[in-house]
Amino acid sequence: MQFFYELNIKTLGQGLYDFTKETINWVKKQKVNNGILNLNILHTSASLTIQENADKDVLYDIKNFFDKLVPMNNNYYKHTTEGIDDMPAHIKAMLNNTQLTLSVKNRKLILGTWQGLYLFEHRLKNKNRIISHHLMGD
C-alpha cells in the first residue's frame, strides 16, 4: 500500500520548525503496519533535518553556525535576484537534506528518544512550505 500527504508549514523567517507530531499523527492514521516513509521538501531554499528536540539551544546554535558558514553578503554571489538571503538560502539547502527516509514499525515512526523532524527555513521572510510525505508498506 502507498499513501501520500502534503504538510503545509508557514514559517516566520529563518529557523528550525518542528513537524514531528504532525507526521507521527498522520502515520498512525494510515493502514501501514510496517514500511518506509519518505519526506521531501518541495523547495530549493529550505531543507529537512532530524535533530535534538529537548534543548532549544541546539537549534539556535545550528542556525547560527550555518549563518556563519554561508554569510549573507551579496558581494560573494552573482545570483541575488530575491535579495540578500537568495543565494545563501540555496547553498544552505544544498548542504542539508531535502529528503529524509524513515522506517515505520507497528504503525510507529522510528525515531530516537531525543530526535525530532525539522524544516530548516533559510529565508529571512515568512514562507509557505510544503513537505511531501510518501508512505509505503504493508
C-alpha positions, 0 to 999 in steps of 0.5 A: 500500500502507498499513501501520500500527504502534503504538510503545509508549514508557514514559517516566520523567517529563518529557523528550525520548525518542528513537524514531528507530531504532525507526521507521527499523527498522520502515520498512525492514521494510515493502514501501514503496519510496517514500511518506509516513509519518505519526506521531501521538501518541495523547495530549493531554499529550505531543507529537512533535518532530524535533530535534538528536540529537548534543548532549544539551544541546539537549534539556535546554535545550528542556525547560527553556525550555518549563518556563519558558514554561508554569510549573507553578503551579496558581494560573494554571489552573482545570483541575488535576484530575491535579495540578500538571503537568495543565494545563501538560502540555496547553498544552505539547502544544498548542504542539508537534506531535502529528503529524509527516509524513515522506517515505520514499525507497528504503525510507529515512526522510528525515531530516537528518544531525543530526535525530532523532524525539522524544516530548516527555513533559510529565508529571512521572510515568512514562507509557505512550505510544503513537505511531501510525505510518501508512505509505503508498506504493508 
